[in-house]
Amino acid sequence: MDTVCIAVIGAGVIGLSTAACISQLVRGCTVTVISDRFTPDTTSNVAAGMLIPHTYSAFAFLHDLSDTPVPTQKRWFRETFEHLSEIAKSAEAADAGVHLVSGWQIFRSIPTEEVPFWADVVLGFRKMTEAELKRFPQYVFGQAFTTLKCETSAYLPWLER
């Protein structure tokens, strides 16, 4: 059987993640990443990411997912959460820069969905208590949960390896 050769354009977090997934899913293939810049010279390299989907209007400027059905978004989020969780639980977590992180998401007005579609995917999701909200007097609503953080300055070189 001939070797399948695949090219991925871009060496940021999306390009390298795509290349890694393809190399795992397509047995015996050769994956080449084509980019004008590689880590540490990519935009992705300077940003850390917390895994939280943003579908409500306050974040519409980031990504317009209005045409993507919520069950599809939830499936993508769950698959990503499970994938990154496996890395976070592994011996490679520190090298990969993938860790669990707990925190709050606070709002100046009550969101349309007080319990977002992804609440049962993250760990320990709950509404913040009144006592917790008092720490942030200009905010009226908040959510507490544990999700995953990806330090791309570590994650990109880990993906390259």
C-alpha positions in Angstrom: 0.0 0.0 0.0 1.2 3.5 -0.9 2.1 5.9 1.9 -0.5 8.7 2.3 1.2 12.1 2.3 -0.7 14.9 4.0 0.2 18.6 4.3 -1.1 20.8 7.1 -0.8 24.6 6.6 0.1 26.5 9.8 2.2 25.7 12.9 0.0 27.4 15.5 -2.1 25.5 18.0 -4.8 24.6 15.3 -2.3 23.5 12.7 -0.1 21.4 15.0 -3.2 19.9 16.8 -4.6 18.9 13.4 -1.3 17.4 12.3 -1.1 15.4 15.5 -4.7 14.1 15.2 -4.2 13.1 11.5 -1.0 11.2 12.3 -2.9 9.3 15.0 -6.0 8.6 12.9 -4.4 7.8 9.5 -2.0 4.9 10.1 1.2 4.9 8.2 0.8 8.4 6.8 3.4 11.1 6.5 2.3 14.5 7.8 4.2 17.7 6.9 3.5 21.0 8.5 4.0 24.0 6.2 4.3 27.4 7.8 6.3 30.6 7.5 6.8 30.5 11.3 7.2 27.9 14.0 7.3 28.0 17.8 8.3 30.3 19.4 7.5 32.7 16.6 3.8 32.1 16.2 0.9 34.1 17.6 -0.3 30.9 19.4 2.9 30.7 21.3 2.3 33.8 23.4 -1.3 32.9 24.5 -2.5 30.5 27.1 -5.9 29.1 26.7 -8.7 28.2 29.1 -11.1 25.7 27.7 -14.5 27.5 27.8 -16.9 27.7 24.9 -18.3 31.2 24.2 -21.6 31.0 22.3 -23.4 33.9 23.9 -23.5 37.4 22.3 -20.9 38.9 24.6 -18.3 36.8 22.8 -19.8 36.7 19.3 -16.9 38.8 18.0 -14.5 35.8 18.7 -16.3 33.1 16.7 -19.7 33.0 15.1 -21.1 29.6 15.9 -24.7 30.6 15.5 -25.1 28.2 12.5 -23.6 25.3 14.4 -26.2 23.3 16.4 -25.6 23.3 20.1 -25.4 19.5 20.3 -22.5 19.6 17.8 -20.8 22.3 19.8 -21.2 20.3 22.9 -19.8 17.2 21.3 -16.7 19.2 20.1 -16.3 20.6 23.6 -16.6 17.2 25.3 -14.1 15.6 22.9 -11.6 18.4 23.4 -12.1 18.3 27.2 -11.6 14.6 27.3 -8.5 14.7 25.1 -6.9 17.5 27.1 -7.9 15.7 30.4 -6.0 12.6 29.3 -2.9 14.8 28.7 -3.4 16.6 32.1 -3.6 13.2 33.8 -0.5 11.8 32.1 3.2 11.9 33.0 3.6 14.4 30.1 1.3 17.1 31.6 4.1 19.4 32.7 5.9 19.1 29.4 2.7 19.6 27.5 1.6 22.6 29.6 -1.9 21.2 30.1 -3.4 21.5 33.6 -6.7 21.7 35.5 -7.6 25.2 36.7 -10.5 26.3 38.8 -12.0 29.8 38.7 -15.0 32.0 38.2 -16.7 33.5 35.2 -18.5 36.7 36.3 -21.1 38.8 34.5 -22.3 42.4 34.8 -25.8 41.2 33.8 -27.5 37.8 34.2 -26.8 35.8 31.0 -29.7 34.3 29.0 -28.5 30.9 29.9 -27.5 30.7 33.6 -26.5 27.1 33.1 -24.6 26.8 29.8 -24.7 23.8 27.6 -21.2 22.8 28.6 -21.9 22.8 32.4 -22.0 19.0 32.7 -18.7 18.7 30.8 -16.5 20.8 33.1 -15.8 19.7 36.6 -17.9 21.0 39.6 -20.0 23.6 37.7 -22.2 25.7 40.0 -23.5 29.2 40.3 -21.5 31.4 42.5 -22.9 32.2 46.0 -23.9 35.7 47.1 -20.9 35.7 49.5 -18.6 35.0 46.5 -20.2 37.6 44.3 -19.8 40.3 47.1 -16.0 40.2 46.2 -17.0 41.7 42.9 -19.5 44.4 43.6 -19.9 45.5 40.0 -21.0 42.0 38.9 -24.4 40.4 39.5 -23.9 36.8 38.4 -21.2 34.3 38.3 -20.3 30.6 37.7 -17.6 28.5 39.3 -16.0 25.5 37.7 -12.8 23.6 36.9 -11.7 23.4 33.3 -8.4 22.9 31.5 -5.6 25.4 30.8 -3.2 25.0 28.0 0.1 26.9 28.1 0.9 27.1 24.4 4.5 28.0 25.0 4.9 24.4 26.3 2.1 22.8 24.3 3.3 23.8 20.8 6.8 22.3 21.2 5.2 19.2 22.8 3.0 18.8 19.7 6.0 19.3 17.4 7.8 16.4 19.2 
